[in-house]
Amino acid sequence: MLAIQALVSAAALTVPVFAVVAAADLGVPARWVGAYVGLIYAGAMFSSVLGGVLVLRFGAVRVSQVCLLLAAASLSLTATAWLPAVVFGALVMGIGYGPPTPASSHILARLTPGRLMPLVFSIKQTGVPLGGALAGVIVPPLVLAYGWRGASIAVAALCVLTAILLAPLRAGLDADREPGRRLGGNPMSPLRRVLADRVLRRLAFLSFLYSSVQMSLTAYLVTYLVEAVKLDLIVAGMIFATAQLAGVFGRVIWGALTSVAISARNMLVIIGFLSAVGALVTASFAPGWPLGAIFAVAVLFGATAIGWNGVYLAEFARLCPPGQAGLLTGGSGFITFGGVVVTPPLFGAWVGFSGSYSSAFIILGVLAVLGAVLMIRTPVTGDRGMSGA
């Protein structure tokens, strides 16, 4: 599950990493990378909801293999350097990006002891920042060696290879699939069930705010560092990778602390406030800032803005009825990915309107604070089925 998440994430972040180079060939401003990210998550919103049902029918591993192949197809379309193909490729990437989370939740909720769920889910979710770190480390050198089109093809090949290597695992991990399960009915039913539940609904809206901050940081950090802070692409890529790796360690640390010492609710509040600090300091970057200070801020911002997901997903799965974690996580994914659809394009539009990246990062800090406040106002609950609306 970790490998799947890492490769899909690396594929989704490949274009944001080389956007400042590819933009000239495509004839668009680099800040339009936010629209690309938004299209990915527009596709992911709907594929996440459907993913829970598909996992029950075909199995989590099979669905994950298909998602990796879709990511490879998307990057192959990007390599054509034809703008309509790149746009369509973003939607294809989104269709492949949504289901791996409900797929992994389905397996982990079934196999993980309750007390260890925050840690185990957090370890699995390190695949997202690990994928980002992988993109930040390997994509810039690939771009310099083979061009951005060659970099796209190389990452696509890694996705195909991973899909092939997963094949032997299917017999064991997909043993609980339901081949006779019908795919008809209301495809948005998982989302409706999440919205009908008071606590799950609040958690889902928290994920909307935190994912907005996370993906705006991920989509724009390299472009911001190159265009506004005047760093070269290799250095900016290393700072991006540092933020992603900090997210890896943040997810494990937050998950471990939640398993043994701090409630998930309180941990999500702490993460929100620290993420706001990271956003506000990032807004103050300028040419001439010491590189050591920029790397340090990237660690803080990455560990928090990218580190929240495992704690959130474990808490969400804990509060779902038995056997429904994958299905309802898919429903909540519609809201989580909604934050990414809306916010990065608005971030780019605000930068174009105001001419300021700094003010856009300040807005991200405000969103993080709003998420922390929402969590403070969410009632404490124990193990349960669905709560009252």
C-alpha positions, 0 to 999 in steps of 0.5 A: 500500500505504501509503494502504491501511494508513493508511486501514484503521488510521484506521478501526480507531482511530476508536472508541478515539479517541472512546471516552470520549465514546461510552461514555455513549451506549452505556451502557458504561465507557470502559475497555471500549474494550480489549474493542472492540480485542480483537474487532477483532483476533480477526477479524484473527487469522483473516482474516490467515491466510486473507489470504495465500491470498486474495491469491494467488487474487484479487490483493493490490489486490482484497483490499485494496479489499474490506478498505477496504469492510469497514472502512467497513461496520464504522464504519457499524454503529458509527454506529447507536449500538446496542451489538450492532451496534457489537460486530458491527462490531468483528468486521467491522473485524477481518476487513478489518484482517488481509489488507492486511499479507500483501497488501503483503508479497506485492507488496513482497517481489516488487518490492524489492531485498533490501538495501532491504527493511527501509527499504521495508517500514518506509515502507509500515508507516508507514501504521499510525501515519499512520492513527493520527495521522489519527484523532487529528487529525481525529476529535476535531474531527469529534466536536465538530462532528457527534458521534461518529456523524457522525465514524464516517460521515466516516471510512467515506466516506474508506475507500470513496473510497480503495477506488474510487481503487485500481481503476486499479492492479489490472491491473498489481499483480495481474497475478500472481494465480492465478484457478484456485487452489483455496481449499480445504485446511487454512486454518491451514496457513500458521500451522502452517508458521510454528510448525514453523520455529524462527526464524520461530516466535521472530519471530512470538512477538516480534510477539505481545509487541510488538503487545501493547504497541503496541495497548494504548498505542494503545487506552488513551492518550486515555482515560488522558490524559482520565480519569487525567491530566485533559486535555481531549479535543482535547489528548489527541487531539494527544498521541495523534497525536504518538505516532502520528507518532513511530511514522511517523518511528521506522519509517523511521529504524529501517528505514533504520538496519537497511538500512545499519548495524545487523542487524534482530535488534539493532535489534529488541532496542534497540526493545524496551528503549526501548519499556519506558522509554517505558511506565514513564515514561508510567506516572508521568503525573499531573495537573499534569505539564508538557505539553511533558514528556508530548509528549516521552514520547509521542515516545519511546514512539510511536517505539519501541512503534509503530515496530518493525513494518517491521523485523520484517516485512522480516526475516520476509519475508527468511527466508521461501522465495521467493514465500511471504512473503505466505502465511507473513506471513499465518500469523504475523499470527495470532500478532501479532494474538493479542497484541492480542486478549489484552492490551488487554482484560486491560489494561482488566480490570486497570485496573478491578480495581486502579483504576490505569492506572499499574500497567497501563503498568508491565506493558506495560514488562515485556512489552517487556523480555521481547520484547527478551530473546527476540530476544537469544536468537534465533540469527543467520541469513543468507538461507535457506529454512525452518530446522529445527524 
